[in-house]
Amino acid sequence: MRMRFFILLVCLVTFLMPGSVGAQTWTFRQCLDTALTRNISINQSILSKDLSKITLEQNKASRIPGVSASLGENLSMGWNIDPTTNQYVDQAYHSTNFSVSSSLLLFNGLQNANTIRQNRLNLQASSYDIDKVKNDVTLDITTGYLQLLFSCEILKTAVNQALGTKAQVELTEKFVNAGKLPESNLLQIKSQLATDNLSVVTAENQLAMAKVTLLQLMEMPVSDSFEVYQPEFPEPSIRLVQTNQQIYEKALSVQPQITSAFLKTKASEYSLKVSKGARYPRLNLGASLGSNYASSRTKGSAVNPENYPFFEQMWNNLGQTVNLNLSIPIYSQRSVKSNIDRASINLLNMQLSEQYVKNQLRKSVEQAYTDLKAAIKKYDATQEQLAAAELSYKAAEQKYTVGLMHATDFLIEKNAYFKAQSNMIQVKYETIFRNKILDFYKGIPITF
């Protein structure tokens, strides 16, 4: 039994020491960076941004004239029209034709310009969406990291409790053997030791689960050698110096989901302009260059015809065309009107979504503010409770040591002190977490 406690204590101390030999000790920053790199949602958001960028580049390219070319080779037999003379010929011949054409959209109700503006805003919004996902991952890692530190301290307290009970068992055995205490006292202390051993096992299991949770948040396989650095937290001396409204106003200017929602609303406004642009005429400028060749064609007189070389014929048949095309929409089976109505509804929906995001942020800030106020009050009260429980336990321990207190009364004081210690650890980490969350909404990076 002694050896088991000794091994457990050595393992615990080794776990708590930063930079332990034989295993990497992970800091909060390392855990967070790993999670940000491996997180699937973040990588998907990055790919979504890349798609938005491709869409924007394609829209920008629509302002450049489009160019296309064609080349054809034909074999004709029998009675056909020579493409170079437009006259009928009754012989087998082959012909070649090529053309290069280009078109430029001069005006379409500013649809291209507004589409580019819309997609530029969507690209900017996608960047803030990535930041929003990163913030969510940061909060998850913060919760998991603090939960692991909390479980570590709970295990340390449970081990100390068990070691203290074990010392009381040895002392009680001496008193019983000397006839100073009844054997029932020894049985009660041993029963308490068994309970404390169970508490140690429970704390070990909670610590193991906290490791699993944090590793899964980091998208890493579970490893028994995973250890984290435990920073020295000063005693919280937190006082709220800002109101929840002031914190909310600050959060509006720094939280990425607010900027993203605003940009998406502005993008919807340009989407409506694009739909309205379909009411206007479309003006296109086009140009083409082409030529053809036919083996049936000759030059010179009909009496003394000569071969007409390929390149000479292609050059002489060269033709150019320039055209200006105006398309005026008159009636489109209500498609333009329906598109405008849909864009108007989408704009209203985006405005509501933007307000919803703001409302959710306000509620989150209010909740975090209230939680921190409650945690501060609870911390002060628990600190007083722990101080009183410690004094009471030390007094009871002195009495029990000299045989002036029954085991039942002593164990009541001991358990009350252990519970006060556990409560203090829980409230301490809750206060740290609530304060970090409120700083997060104010745009202050989370660090340990």
Secondary structure as the mmCIF struct_conf table of DSSP 4:
data_model
#
loop_
_struct_conf.conf_type_id
_struct_conf.id
_struct_conf.beg_label_comp_id
_struct_conf.beg_label_asym_id
_struct_conf.beg_label_seq_id
_struct_conf.end_label_comp_id
_struct_conf.end_label_asym_id
_struct_conf.end_label_seq_id
HELX_RH_AL_P HELX_RH_AL_P1 ARG A 2 LEU A 16
BEND BEND1 MET A 17 MET A 17
TURN_TY1_P TURN_TY1_P1 PRO A 18 GLY A 19
TURN_TY1_P TURN_TY1_P2 VAL A 21 GLY A 22
BEND BEND2 ALA A 23 ALA A 23
HELX_LH_PP_P HELX_LH_PP_P1 GLN A 24 GLN A 24
STRN STRN1 THR A 25 TRP A 26
HELX_LH_PP_P HELX_LH_PP_P2 THR A 27 THR A 27
HELX_RH_AL_P HELX_RH_AL_P2 PHE A 28 ARG A 38
HELX_RH_AL_P HELX_RH_AL_P3 ILE A 40 ALA A 61
TURN_TY1_P TURN_TY1_P3 SER A 62 ARG A 63
BEND BEND3 ILE A 64 ILE A 64
HELX_LH_PP_P HELX_LH_PP_P3 PRO A 65 PRO A 65
STRN STRN2 GLY A 66 SER A 76
BEND BEND4 GLY A 78 GLY A 78
STRN STRN3 TRP A 79 ILE A 81
TURN_TY1_P TURN_TY1_P4 PRO A 83 THR A 85
STRN STRN4 TYR A 88 ASP A 90
BEND BEND5 GLN A 91 GLN A 91
STRN STRN5 TYR A 93 PHE A 107
BEND BEND6 ASN A 108 ASN A 108
TURN_TY1_P TURN_TY1_P5 GLY A 109 LEU A 110
HELX_RH_AL_P HELX_RH_AL_P4 GLN A 111 ASN A 177
TURN_TY1_P TURN_TY1_P6 ALA A 178 GLY A 179
BEND BEND7 LYS A 180 LEU A 181
HELX_RH_AL_P HELX_RH_AL_P5 GLU A 183 LEU A 217
TURN_TY1_P TURN_TY1_P7 MET A 218 GLU A 219
TURN_TY1_P TURN_TY1_P8 ASP A 224 SER A 225
STRN STRN6 GLU A 227 VAL A 228
HELX_LH_PP_P HELX_LH_PP_P4 PHE A 233 PRO A 236
BEND BEND8 GLN A 242 GLN A 242
HELX_RH_AL_P HELX_RH_AL_P6 ASN A 244 VAL A 254
HELX_RH_AL_P HELX_RH_AL_P7 PRO A 256 GLY A 277
TURN_TY1_P TURN_TY1_P9 ALA A 278 ARG A 279
BEND BEND9 TYR A 280 TYR A 280
STRN STRN7 ARG A 282 ALA A 294
TURN_TY1_P TURN_TY1_P10 SER A 295 SER A 296
STRN STRN8 THR A 298 GLY A 300
BEND BEND10 ALA A 302 ASN A 304
STRN STRN9 PRO A 305 ASN A 307
HELX_RH_AL_P HELX_RH_AL_P8 PHE A 310 ASN A 316
TURN_TY1_P TURN_TY1_P11 ASN A 317 ASN A 317
STRN STRN10 GLY A 319 SER A 327
TURN_TY1_P TURN_TY1_P12 GLN A 333 ARG A 334
HELX_RH_AL_P HELX_RH_AL_P9 SER A 335 THR A 401
TURN_TY1_P TURN_TY1_P13 VAL A 402 GLY A 403
BEND BEND11 MET A 405 MET A 405
HELX_RH_AL_P HELX_RH_AL_P10 ALA A 407 TYR A 441
TURN_TY1_P TURN_TY1_P14 LYS A 442 GLY A 443
HELX_LH_PP_P HELX_LH_PP_P5 ILE A 444 ILE A 446
#
